[in-house]
């Protein structure tokens, strides 16, 4: 994976602020994003299931708001 100079500078600055090595910063950031994505995906599947629909049906109908909360 290659980063632009601006990306490298931003990553290095943030990692330094957090007192993390670049490798640890990238590992933690990637893991956090992946776990957030999984939680969002699971929540979306649960929303569709509560509505008795598939995810594809919810997306097709543009029904992304859960008014039952």
C-alpha positions in Angstrom: 0.0 0.0 0.0 1.4 3.4 -0.9 0.4 6.7 0.5 0.8 10.2 -1.0 3.2 12.6 0.6 0.4 14.5 2.2 -1.2 11.2 3.5 2.2 10.1 4.9 2.7 13.4 6.7 -0.8 13.3 8.2 -0.5 9.7 9.3 3.0 10.4 10.9 1.7 13.5 12.7 -1.4 11.7 14.1 0.6 8.6 15.1 3.2 10.8 16.8 0.4 12.7 18.7 -0.9 9.3 19.9 2.6 8.1 20.7 2.2 5.1 18.3 4.5 3.7 15.7 3.4 4.1 12.1 2.7 0.3 11.9 0.7 0.3 15.1 -1.3 3.4 14.0 -2.1 1.9 10.6 -3.0 -1.5 12.2 -5.3 0.1 14.8 -6.9 2.5 12.4 -7.6 -0.3 9.9 -9.0 -2.6 12.6 -11.3 0.2 13.9 -12.6 1.0 10.5 -13.3 -2.7 9.7 -15.1 -3.2 13.0 -17.2 -0.1 12.5 -18.1 -1.3 9.0 -19.2 -4.7 10.5 -21.3 -3.0 13.1 -23.0 -0.8 10.6 -23.6 -3.8 8.3 -25.0 -5.8 11.1 -27.3 -3.0 12.2 -28.5 -2.5 8.6 -29.3 -6.2 8.4 -31.2 -6.1 11.7 -33.2 -3.0 10.5 -34.1 -4.9 7.3 -35.1 -8.0 9.3 -37.3 -6.0 11.7 -39.1 -4.7 8.6 -39.5 -8.2 7.3 -37.5 -7.3 4.2 -34.1 -8.2 2.7 -31.3 -5.7 2.6 -31.8 -5.5 -1.1 -35.5 -4.6 -0.7 -34.7 -1.9 1.8 -32.1 -0.4 -0.5 -34.3 -0.7 -3.6 -37.2 1.1 -1.8 -34.8 3.7 -0.5 -36.1 3.0 3.0 -33.0 3.7 5.1 -34.7 5.5 8.0 -35.8 3.5 11.0 -38.8 5.4 12.4 -39.5 2.7 15.0 -36.6 3.8 17.2 
